[in-house]
């Protein structure tokens, strides 16, 4: 994950934010993977379908900041 250009939503407040990055040229994913999201007990979870044992956890405030950034197209890195 070194040499990645990370981007976070401008709606992010505080130190815990969701960030996204594209892999560097030549390091793209070799196969199709899906992002999966779940909500339970007031917590949002996100994981890669090809590595389901590892999940990221987000508070509702963190998730809302990420979602707002997506809706504003802040993560369009192409």
Backbone as a chain_set.jsonl record, in Angstrom:
{"seq": "XXXXXXXXXXXXXXXXXXXXXXXXXXXXXXXXXXXXXXXXXXXXXXXXXXXXXXXXXXXXXXXXXXXXXXXXXXXXXX", "coords": {"N": [[0.801, -1.179, 0.0], [2.123, 1.067, -0.127], [3.156, 4.13, -1.666], [0.678, 4.988, -2.574], [-1.858, 7.275, -3.525], [-3.858, 8.72, -1.378], [-7.265, 9.644, -0.783], [-9.66, 11.544, 0.972], [-13.016, 12.196, 2.077], [-14.382, 15.51, 2.023], [-16.262, 15.898, 3.917], [-15.42, 14.657, 6.133], [-14.818, 14.561, 9.566], [-12.724, 15.067, 12.33], [-10.31, 12.535, 13.324], [-10.81, 9.911, 12.364], [-11.416, 8.648, 9.397], [-12.806, 7.554, 6.267], [-10.868, 6.534, 3.578], [-9.865, 6.444, 0.123], [-7.973, 4.896, -2.534], [-6.356, 4.477, -5.676], [-4.644, 1.664, -7.077], [-1.099, 1.776, -7.818], [0.156, 2.279, -11.197], [0.42, -0.732, -13.057], [0.042, -2.336, -10.889], [-2.543, -3.117, -10.647], [-5.589, -4.758, -9.629], [-5.801, -8.266, -10.09], [-8.034, -9.759, -10.567], [-11.645, -9.735, -10.565], [-13.19, -8.17, -7.86], [-15.554, -7.671, -5.27], [-17.037, -5.081, -3.332], [-18.397, -5.392, -0.183], [-21.021, -4.532, 2.04], [-22.267, -4.207, 5.34], [-24.604, -3.731, 8.043], [-24.834, -3.633, 11.503], [-25.858, -3.607, 14.865], [-25.464, -0.81, 15.195], [-23.12, -0.309, 13.808], [-21.236, 0.02, 10.819], [-19.977, -2.216, 8.392], [-17.396, -3.068, 6.106], [-16.088, -4.99, 3.454], [-13.807, -6.808, 1.306], [-14.891, -8.958, -1.153], [-13.216, -10.995, -1.921], [-11.569, -11.4, 0.178], [-12.942, -12.15, 2.672], [-12.512, -12.492, 5.393], [-11.4, -10.28, 6.498], [-12.57, -7.312, 7.698], [-13.568, -3.905, 7.616], [-14.51, -1.535, 10.092], [-16.979, 0.947, 10.767], [-18.219, 3.905, 12.315], [-21.538, 5.331, 12.484], [-21.258, 8.112, 11.89], [-18.751, 8.225, 10.571], [-19.338, 6.605, 8.367], [-21.393, 8.103, 7.157], [-19.959, 10.41, 6.39], [-18.229, 9.307, 4.491], [-20.124, 8.315, 2.623], [-21.366, 10.714, 1.838], [-19.213, 11.932, 0.562], [-18.903, 10.187, -1.599], [-21.328, 10.61, -2.932], [-20.922, 13.236, -3.745], [-19.023, 12.847, -5.626], [-16.35, 12.9, -4.897], [-14.422, 10.963, -4.81], [-13.677, 10.177, -7.31], [-11.157, 9.072, -8.928], [-10.141, 8.662, -11.373]], "CA": [[0.0, 0.0, 0.0], [2.98, 2.237, -0.215], [3.099, 4.905, -2.903], [-0.692, 5.238, -3.005], [-2.367, 8.624, -3.303], [-5.103, 8.55, -0.644], [-8.194, 10.763, -0.821], [-10.766, 11.405, 1.906], [-14.129, 13.099, 1.862], [-14.32, 16.793, 2.713], [-17.232, 15.824, 5.011], [-14.764, 13.962, 7.234], [-14.512, 15.385, 10.73], [-11.942, 14.304, 13.298], [-9.214, 11.743, 12.779], [-11.213, 8.62, 11.818], [-12.076, 8.902, 8.123], [-12.667, 6.554, 5.216], [-10.082, 7.051, 2.47], [-9.737, 5.535, -1.011], [-6.825, 5.109, -3.411], [-6.184, 3.54, -6.783], [-3.304, 1.077, -7.045], [-0.192, 2.386, -8.787], [0.175, 1.604, -12.503], [1.078, -2.027, -13.067], [-0.295, -3.071, -9.669], [-3.985, -3.256, -10.597], [-6.095, -6.065, -9.191], [-5.717, -9.263, -11.15], [-9.34, -10.348, -10.816], [-12.758, -8.914, -10.108], [-13.563, -8.287, -6.456], [-16.697, -6.828, -4.931], [-17.089, -4.487, -2.003], [-19.62, -5.789, 0.515], [-21.312, -3.671, 3.179], [-23.283, -4.711, 6.269], [-24.889, -2.868, 9.194], [-25.319, -4.396, 12.652], [-25.6, -3.04, 16.188], [-24.995, 0.564, 15.094], [-21.807, -0.252, 13.164], [-21.157, -0.368, 9.411], [-18.837, -3.066, 8.072], [-17.082, -3.151, 4.686], [-15.032, -5.971, 3.179], [-13.548, -7.25, -0.056], [-15.477, -10.295, -1.276], [-12.168, -11.994, -2.11], [-10.884, -11.562, 1.457], [-14.036, -11.882, 3.595], [-12.109, -12.596, 6.799], [-10.949, -8.953, 6.937], [-13.622, -6.311, 7.528], [-13.364, -2.597, 8.212], [-15.666, -1.107, 10.877], [-17.187, 2.385, 10.736], [-19.333, 4.464, 13.064], [-22.473, 6.002, 11.572], [-20.709, 9.403, 11.442], [-17.707, 7.937, 9.581], [-19.991, 6.09, 7.162], [-22.093, 9.215, 6.521], [-18.959, 11.262, 5.742], [-17.799, 8.594, 3.285], [-21.246, 8.284, 1.686], [-21.52, 12.06, 1.298], [-18.119, 12.132, -0.384], [-19.221, 9.42, -2.814], [-22.415, 11.305, -3.624], [-20.359, 14.455, -4.343], [-18.02, 12.405, -6.602], [-15.024, 13.286, -4.417], [-13.477, 9.855, -4.905], [-13.437, 9.841, -8.708], [-9.699, 9.214, -9.065], [-9.741, 8.348, -12.759]], "C": [[0.852, 1.254, 0.0], [2.829, 2.883, -1.577], [1.677, 5.115, -3.423], [-1.054, 6.685, -2.684], [-3.75, 8.488, -2.675], [-5.94, 9.819, -0.721], [-9.3, 10.509, 0.185], [-11.812, 12.472, 1.639], [-13.926, 14.404, 2.616], [-15.315, 16.845, 3.869], [-16.634, 15.157, 6.241], [-14.438, 14.946, 8.351], [-13.751, 14.531, 11.737], [-10.895, 13.454, 12.603], [-9.599, 10.431, 12.137], [-12.032, 8.84, 10.558], [-11.875, 7.723, 7.182], [-11.907, 7.201, 4.073], [-10.014, 5.998, 1.361], [-8.492, 5.886, -1.811], [-6.87, 4.087, -4.532], [-4.801, 2.923, -6.668], [-2.411, 1.767, -8.064], [-0.221, 1.625, -10.111], [0.968, 0.303, -12.432], [0.765, -2.88, -11.849], [-1.809, -3.268, -9.539], [-4.378, -4.654, -10.132], [-6.097, -7.026, -10.371], [-7.052, -9.91, -11.451], [-10.417, -9.444, -10.227], [-13.051, -9.209, -8.639], [-14.713, -7.322, -6.194], [-16.545, -6.278, -3.52], [-18.433, -4.879, -1.398], [-19.78, -4.916, 1.75], [-22.405, -4.308, 4.024], [-23.45, -3.702, 7.405], [-25.449, -3.731, 10.313], [-24.92, -3.682, 13.932], [-24.986, -1.642, 16.119], [-23.638, 0.732, 14.444], [-21.928, -0.696, 11.709], [-19.885, -1.18, 9.21], [-18.658, -3.09, 6.564], [-15.958, -4.162, 4.5], [-14.921, -6.222, 1.685], [-14.065, -8.674, -0.156], [-14.417, -11.38, -1.469], [-11.347, -12.211, -0.848], [-11.898, -11.315, 2.573], [-13.667, -11.967, 5.074], [-11.685, -11.239, 7.364], [-12.057, -7.952, 6.649], [-13.219, -5.015, 8.226], [-14.641, -2.207, 8.941], [-15.742, 0.415, 10.883], [-18.355, 2.783, 11.626], [-20.319, 5.071, 12.067], [-21.943, 7.343, 11.065], [-19.625, 9.202, 10.376], [-18.336, 7.487, 8.269], [-20.7, 7.226, 6.422], [-21.121, 10.144, 5.796], [-18.462, 10.612, 4.451], [-18.895, 8.632, 2.221], [-21.464, 9.658, 1.054], [-20.421, 12.379, 0.292], [-18.357, 11.394, -1.686], [-20.292, 10.145, -3.609], [-21.935, 12.587, -4.301], [-19.261, 14.139, -5.359], [-16.606, 12.796, -6.205], [-13.986, 12.185, -4.594], [-13.259, 9.405, -6.339], [-11.964, 10.105, -8.999], [-9.216, 8.969, -10.49], [-9.339, 9.6, -13.505]], "O": [[0.341, 2.368, 0.115], [2.414, 2.231, -2.535], [1.496, 5.394, -4.608], [-0.602, 7.241, -1.683], [-4.715, 8.172, -3.371], [-5.406, 10.929, -0.724], [-9.829, 9.4, 0.261], [-11.525, 13.514, 1.05], [-13.369, 14.414, 3.714], [-15.229, 17.735, 4.716], [-17.281, 15.099, 7.286], [-13.864, 16.01, 8.121], [-14.115, 13.378, 11.964], [-10.628, 13.641, 11.416], [-8.783, 9.862, 11.412], [-13.213, 9.18, 10.635], [-10.893, 6.988, 7.289], [-12.256, 8.299, 3.641], [-10.095, 4.8, 1.632], [-8.014, 7.02, -1.776], [-7.362, 2.972, -4.356], [-3.871, 3.585, -6.208], [-2.901, 2.289, -9.065], [-0.585, 0.449, -10.14], [2.04, 0.242, -11.831], [1.184, -4.036, -11.784], [-2.305, -3.554, -8.449], [-3.599, -5.603, -10.23], [-6.363, -6.635, -11.508], [-7.2, -10.552, -12.491], [-10.123, -8.507, -9.484], [-13.145, -10.368, -8.236], [-14.817, -6.278, -6.837], [-15.995, -6.933, -2.635], [-19.478, -4.717, -2.028], [-18.802, -4.596, 2.427], [-23.356, -4.881, 3.491], [-22.546, -2.917, 7.688], [-26.414, -4.471, 10.114], [-23.791, -3.211, 14.069], [-24.087, -1.322, 16.897], [-23.054, 1.814, 14.517], [-22.629, -1.659, 11.398], [-18.842, -0.869, 9.787], [-19.637, -3.128, 5.819], [-15.002, -4.196, 5.275], [-15.819, -5.893, 0.91], [-13.716, -9.515, 0.672], [-14.681, -12.555, -1.212], [-10.512, -13.115, -0.805], [-11.739, -10.37, 3.345], [-14.452, -11.546, 5.923], [-11.62, -11.07, 8.582], [-12.442, -7.762, 5.496], [-12.606, -5.034, 9.293], [-15.738, -2.509, 8.471], [-14.723, 1.097, 10.987], [-19.365, 2.08, 11.685], [-19.957, 5.3, 10.912], [-22.165, 7.677, 9.901], [-19.59, 9.933, 9.387], [-17.929, 7.924, 7.192], [-20.619, 7.309, 5.196], [-21.426, 10.619, 4.702], [-18.294, 11.289, 3.436], [-18.63, 8.943, 1.06], [-21.719, 9.75, -0.147], [-20.678, 13.028, -0.722], [-18.049, 11.911, -2.761], [-20.177, 10.28, -4.827], [-22.487, 12.984, -5.327], [-18.634, 15.053, -5.897], [-15.752, 13.004, -7.067], [-12.786, 12.456, -4.533], [-12.697, 8.331, -6.557], [-11.576, 11.238, -9.285], [-8.022, 9.06, -10.773], [-8.974, 9.53, -14.679]]}, "num_chains": 1, "name": "protein.A"}
